[in-house]
């Protein structure tokens, strides 16, 4: 999973160059609520104010009062919010805290502003002409996008084929080593094979390090497409995993409003299992509902990846993908998805009770070793960690390597059976 990361100085230079525009981004974070209790989604809007005219550049949706965040280019911004009473993703005269009356900020590179509280009054209204379709914000060009939020450069339910060139292995590598190029050239987000259908249960596939949606082709092909619809979350695997988890949570919130599904099943491979567990825990903690009811992890390094431990000890000046820090054994990220108190690690953090968890892992019998030890990438002690075994309803091991397990007929049959049993 963590390749020969000291192979060339060129890769390190590329990574440093890729990090510069991301590291220069500023951030805004806060919470949003209504003065009168509401059961409707709340939409936070970001307006850039240093051009000739104020420009709406991004939005963040919460299913009820909760936290929001934006990653933005340096500049001047205003923040507002509205209550999406008819839940259509548009502003059409509903209660609002207009951006003209909300807080304003002038942000320097790398600056972070937190604790911004937005309160929507019942009689507040934004002075705009006609409906404003917030959900249809799109980036217009790379040059323009570099001035605004990264959130616009995302795919949200785009219907594609797994043969799409964006899903080639070279872009999986780009996501690890050149994540800024990945964001602009590929577009992180959730991809569909067909338009969402509320009669079908979505199965969300989450890849691992250097992965891509095409890796799940065999598993997706084995699904009963009359009952399930495969979705694929595609992300730059070199990014901090907490940021990836947050982005996935926001994507699922938006897709829930658009597609009206009752259940969401999550199937994750390798490092994607760490992302998925973090997403499930944080999404539910933030009030994301109890519709994520099934989680299947495949070949996930639950105790971290040994090769990444050495990456953490890299010489000064050697820039490596930030995700290496998160996937290393004893990392703060891994501790946070298993403990309520990640620093002292005394109180276990478990999956919500409504989530049915199933663990799948591979192994290869080495000629020099009498028993199974590894799938060629993840050690069995990590892939079959006791910390997750105690939460698993089922456990299955298959005699396949780390990547080939995704093409295993036995794994596909097992997965289909697990999914079918979980439908309410």
Secondary structure as the mmCIF struct_conf table of DSSP 4:
data_model
#
loop_
_struct_conf.conf_type_id
_struct_conf.id
_struct_conf.beg_label_comp_id
_struct_conf.beg_label_asym_id
_struct_conf.beg_label_seq_id
_struct_conf.end_label_comp_id
_struct_conf.end_label_asym_id
_struct_conf.end_label_seq_id
TURN_TY1_P TURN_TY1_P1 UNK A 5 UNK A 6
BEND BEND1 UNK A 7 UNK A 7
HELX_RH_AL_P HELX_RH_AL_P1 UNK A 9 UNK A 23
TURN_TY1_P TURN_TY1_P2 UNK A 24 UNK A 24
STRN STRN1 UNK A 26 UNK A 34
BEND BEND2 UNK A 35 UNK A 36
BEND BEND3 UNK A 40 UNK A 40
STRN STRN2 UNK A 41 UNK A 48
BEND BEND4 UNK A 50 UNK A 53
STRN STRN3 UNK A 55 UNK A 62
BEND BEND5 UNK A 63 UNK A 65
STRN STRN4 UNK A 66 UNK A 72
BEND BEND6 UNK A 74 UNK A 74
STRN STRN5 UNK A 75 UNK A 84
TURN_TY1_P TURN_TY1_P3 UNK A 85 UNK A 86
BEND BEND7 UNK A 88 UNK A 89
STRN STRN6 UNK A 90 UNK A 91
BEND BEND8 UNK A 92 UNK A 93
BEND BEND9 UNK A 95 UNK A 95
STRN STRN7 UNK A 96 UNK A 97
TURN_TY1_P TURN_TY1_P4 UNK A 99 UNK A 101
BEND BEND10 UNK A 102 UNK A 102
STRN STRN8 UNK A 104 UNK A 107
TURN_TY1_P TURN_TY1_P5 UNK A 109 UNK A 110
STRN STRN9 UNK A 112 UNK A 120
TURN_TY1_P TURN_TY1_P6 UNK A 122 UNK A 123
BEND BEND11 UNK A 129 UNK A 130
STRN STRN10 UNK A 132 UNK A 133
HELX_RH_3T_P HELX_RH_3T_P1 UNK A 134 UNK A 136
HELX_RH_AL_P HELX_RH_AL_P2 UNK A 142 UNK A 145
TURN_TY1_P TURN_TY1_P7 UNK A 146 UNK A 147
BEND BEND12 UNK A 148 UNK A 148
HELX_RH_3T_P HELX_RH_3T_P2 UNK A 150 UNK A 152
BEND BEND13 UNK A 153 UNK A 153
STRN STRN11 UNK A 154 UNK A 159
TURN_TY1_P TURN_TY1_P8 UNK A 162 UNK A 163
HELX_RH_3T_P HELX_RH_3T_P3 UNK A 165 UNK A 167
BEND BEND14 UNK A 168 UNK A 168
HELX_RH_AL_P HELX_RH_AL_P3 UNK A 169 UNK A 177
HELX_RH_AL_P HELX_RH_AL_P4 UNK A 179 UNK A 185
TURN_TY1_P TURN_TY1_P9 UNK A 186 UNK A 186
STRN STRN12 UNK A 188 UNK A 192
BEND BEND15 UNK A 193 UNK A 194
TURN_TY1_P TURN_TY1_P10 UNK A 198 UNK A 199
BEND BEND16 UNK A 200 UNK A 200
STRN STRN13 UNK A 201 UNK A 206
TURN_TY1_P TURN_TY1_P11 UNK A 209 UNK A 210
HELX_RH_3T_P HELX_RH_3T_P4 UNK A 213 UNK A 216
HELX_RH_AL_P HELX_RH_AL_P5 UNK A 217 UNK A 221
TURN_TY1_P TURN_TY1_P12 UNK A 222 UNK A 222
BEND BEND17 UNK A 223 UNK A 223
TURN_TY1_P TURN_TY1_P13 UNK A 225 UNK A 227
STRN STRN14 UNK A 228 UNK A 234
TURN_TY1_P TURN_TY1_P14 UNK A 237 UNK A 238
BEND BEND18 UNK A 239 UNK A 239
HELX_RH_AL_P HELX_RH_AL_P6 UNK A 241 UNK A 259
BEND BEND19 UNK A 262 UNK A 262
STRN STRN15 UNK A 264 UNK A 269
TURN_TY1_P TURN_TY1_P15 UNK A 270 UNK A 270
HELX_RH_AL_P HELX_RH_AL_P7 UNK A 271 UNK A 285
TURN_TY1_P TURN_TY1_P16 UNK A 286 UNK A 287
BEND BEND20 UNK A 290 UNK A 290
STRN STRN16 UNK A 292 UNK A 298
BEND BEND21 UNK A 299 UNK A 299
TURN_TY1_P TURN_TY1_P17 UNK A 302 UNK A 303
HELX_RH_AL_P HELX_RH_AL_P8 UNK A 306 UNK A 312
TURN_TY1_P TURN_TY1_P18 UNK A 313 UNK A 313
HELX_LH_PP_P HELX_LH_PP_P1 UNK A 314 UNK A 315
TURN_TY1_P TURN_TY1_P19 UNK A 316 UNK A 317
TURN_TY1_P TURN_TY1_P20 UNK A 322 UNK A 322
HELX_RH_AL_P HELX_RH_AL_P9 UNK A 323 UNK A 327
BEND BEND22 UNK A 328 UNK A 328
TURN_TY1_P TURN_TY1_P21 UNK A 329 UNK A 330
HELX_RH_AL_P HELX_RH_AL_P10 UNK A 332 UNK A 336
TURN_TY1_P TURN_TY1_P22 UNK A 337 UNK A 338
STRN STRN17 UNK A 339 UNK A 339
BEND BEND23 UNK A 340 UNK A 341
TURN_TY1_P TURN_TY1_P23 UNK A 342 UNK A 344
BEND BEND24 UNK A 347 UNK A 347
STRN STRN18 UNK A 348 UNK A 348
TURN_TY1_P TURN_TY1_P24 UNK A 353 UNK A 354
STRN STRN19 UNK A 356 UNK A 362
STRN STRN20 UNK A 364 UNK A 365
TURN_TY1_P TURN_TY1_P25 UNK A 367 UNK A 368
BEND BEND25 UNK A 369 UNK A 371
STRN STRN21 UNK A 372 UNK A 374
BEND BEND26 UNK A 375 UNK A 378
STRN STRN22 UNK A 379 UNK A 379
HELX_RH_AL_P HELX_RH_AL_P11 UNK A 380 UNK A 383
TURN_TY1_P TURN_TY1_P26 UNK A 384 UNK A 384
HELX_RH_AL_P HELX_RH_AL_P12 UNK A 386 UNK A 389
TURN_TY1_P TURN_TY1_P27 UNK A 390 UNK A 391
BEND BEND27 UNK A 393 UNK A 393
STRN STRN23 UNK A 394 UNK A 398
BEND BEND28 UNK A 399 UNK A 399
TURN_TY1_P TURN_TY1_P28 UNK A 402 UNK A 403
HELX_RH_3T_P HELX_RH_3T_P5 UNK A 404 UNK A 407
HELX_RH_AL_P HELX_RH_AL_P13 UNK A 409 UNK A 422
#
